Structures are given as structure tokens and as C-alpha cells.
Amino acid sequence: MAQYLLQHARIVNEGKINAGDIRIKHGRIDQIASQISATPADTVIDLTGKYIFPGMIDDQVHFREPGLTHKATIASEARAAVAGGVTSFMEMPNTVPNALTQELLADKYHIAHESSLANYSFFMGAANDNLEEVLKTNKQNVCGIKVFMGSSTGNMLVDNMKTLETLFASSDMLIATHCEDEATVRARLELFRAKYPEDAPSFIHPLIRNEEACYLSSSMAVDLAKKSNTRLHILHITTAEELALFETGKPVKDKRITSEACVHHLWFDASDYETLGDLIKCNPAIKEARHRQAIRAALQSGAIDVIATDHAPHTWEEKQQGYWKSPSGLPLVQHPLLMLLELSAEGVLTLEQIAEKTAHHVAECFQISERGYIREGYWADLAIVDMQTPYTVTKSNLEYQCGWSPLEGHTFAHSISHTFVSGHLAYQAGKFDLSKKGERLLFTR
């Protein structure tokens, strides 16, 4: 592998921003210092005026392979992730077929090994009838178990209370949950179908998948976890009410129950349905502005620990079918750091907190081995931001396969100039180097 010397950068890491240099050797961070002299082996990159962040570890994406490759592939979405400074991802099991057996899970790892530019891990899926398979999962090389406590595709809804109790009591792995109470959602759905039997406005989505649905399910998950001392991670928190369920004032590594916010719930609110309609239809729903403000504040208080994308691409044609047929989900994996940097400019987060919530805390939550920090000896997963060069989102510069974004036309003040994945310069100035693939994430558990 090439050896690199990154000079004259501003390094954002572990609560500080320091000027300095970084040498990358054999895929890892070999040296960090205020000044490092170049050797003949070094490829020197001058990063004057640029900031180095630990690469984002996105703990929730849907890359659609296998079975839904008309929407996306692991290869296409991993490239988009790397273009956005996302160096590692954890992908969800609701592909086709659902990843409900060890063999199907292994198939996804094989595809990623052959095609993913980013580092990767895949969740094992839980269903009402596959507990034995779930408990075979290797906690050293699989990120966790995913439980849909709300509607999903295929055989993924887990609504059998005995199954849930047994799973929470038996698993020694992290359980990640999608929390929306199914009975509440179905009752609200019937109510609004009666009111809008044909065409329905998009703004009803958060009225169907409402605060009550989220809180009932999240509180149940927390109760189950506390009863069995299970390691629980609740994904995509969307309501102010749910925040009371989570601890503050404790290091993430010491928490048994953690939570995640997604960039779209920090960026959009219900008023955006008027202009974007079903393009921002997702589960759980984007809700009123008061919830967005509460989630932003919870990042500061520590009630919410990490930030992810829940990248969930669908084709443009699928999203144009009208509310009742349009699938839920939106593509976001190429732009999360740029979105967060803009929120930083608004005073929502500091640069140090962006590094914390997108990398440090994700590594702590999942106990990822030798990643998530800019430290000597750790893998060199780095996102380099050019603070002076703006970036406008257009169809022509979208890297993910579906080819559309709810952010189209938006100009960010910053851009991603380089991305290193396990020491490989995978992205530079809009171009990819596909000669080396990403690595499988490992976990210290």
C-alpha cells in the first residue's frame, strides 16, 4: 500500500482541534505530530486550510443487495458513502431474501468483500421464528441483531411478546431496534384511508406514524432491556417524548441503552412536506418542528448518542406513485457530514461534536476494534473537508444508484476533498480509486 504524509491540516479528534500532520503506513495511522518530516517513501498531501475528521461510521443504511438491485447495490452505495466521508457502514437485514439465517448473512458479507469501497458490517435479522439462528451470530465480526418492532418488508416484523422477551433475555449481542407500535400505526392508517381513499397528502404521514406509536414501542424496548440487562440501541429517534427514556451524564461506553438520531430528522420538519412531498416520506416519520428542536438539543445533553443516515434509496418512479403507494425512505449517505457542517454553522453542533457523534460514539456503542478515532495504531479512516470550496447537490454529481436527492439544488459551504478507507485513498477531487476494497469491521466484545 502507498504511504502518505498529510501535512498542515486541522485535526478534529477527541474533543479538540489541533494543527498537525499525520503519516499513514500499512493502512494505519503511523504517526501524529505537530510537524512530521517527509521521507522518500511518503506521498505528501498538503492540506493547508482543510480539516481532517475521523471517517463517519454510519450505523444504519439500506443498500438493497441482494434482491432489490434495481434500487441500489452495495458497490454503488458504498461509493456514494465514501464520496461523503462515510468510511464504514452497518447495513440492515430487510433485503430480499431477508437476512434471517447465517447463510444469508454470509452471502451479504461475500458481496461486500468483493465490491464495497467502504468498510462494512451487516446486522443479523430477527423474526418471530428464527431465534435459534439469531443466537448463532458471532459477536466478534457482526455488528448486532436488528429487530423491527414495527412494519417492515418480508418476515421482519417481530410482534410476538414471548419471542421478544426470549431474545432480549438470551442475546449477549447489541440489539438495535426500529420502534413504532404496530397496533397504533394500523389503527391510524385505517382512519386516514377512510378520510383519503384515493389521493392523500404527504403531511398525513407523521399523523399516522405519530408520537404515540414511537413512544409506546421505544418504552417497551427499554423495559425489556432493563429487565434482562440487554445491550439495546434504539435507532432513529423522532419525538421529544422518547428522549426521557435515555440517560445523560454517563460515558457512552458505560451505557446499556443508547440511541441514535438521523440527519433527515435534524434537517427537515413537517413543513417540508409541502414542497418535497413523498420524497421525504420515511419511517419513522419526519414530524413537527418541536421534535426536530428537541432532537437537536438531545445531542447536546447526551440523551442521543450517535448520528446516522438511515440511507434508504428507492427509484424516482417508485417515489412518484402517490402517498399510498410511495415507499418510505430517502437517499442520504453521500451528504451527512456536509449537512452536519451546515448545522454546525447554525450553532447546533460543534465540529468536535460532529466527530464525536458520527465516529467516536459509534465505535464505543458497537465496540468497534481500532476505528472511530484518529489515533496512532488505529486504521486510517479519514474524511478531509475543504472549508473553502462550496458544493451544490445536482443529479450529475450523485453517486448512489437511484439518482435523485431531496437536497438537489442546495449549496453547501464545504466539500469533501479526500476520503481514506483503511489507509487507502479511495476518493480524491471527485474521483474514486477502486483498486482496493474496504475491510470487514471487527468488534472487541
Secondary structure, 3 states (H helix, E strand, C coil): CCEEEEEEEEEEECCEEEEEEEEEECCEEEEEECCCCCCCCEEEEECCCEEEEECEEEEEECCCCCCCCCCCCHHHHHHHHHHCCEEEEEECCCCCCCCCCHHHHHHHHHHHHHHCCCEEEECEECCCCCHHHHCCCCCCCCCCEEEEECCCCCCCECCCHHHHHHHHHHCCCCEEEEECCHHHHHHHHHHHHHHCCCCCCHHHHHHHCCHHHHHHHHHHHHHHHHHHCCCEEECCCCCCHHHHHCCCCCCHHHCCEEEEEEHHHHHCCHHHHHHHHHHHCCCCCCCCHHHHHHHHHHHHHCCCCEEECCECCCCHHHHCCCCCCCCCCCCCCCCHHHHHHHHHHCCCCCHHHHHHHHHHHHHHHHCECCCCCCCCCCECCEEEEECCCCEECCHHHCCCCCCCCCCCCCEECCEEEEEEECCEEEEECCEECCCCCCCECCECC
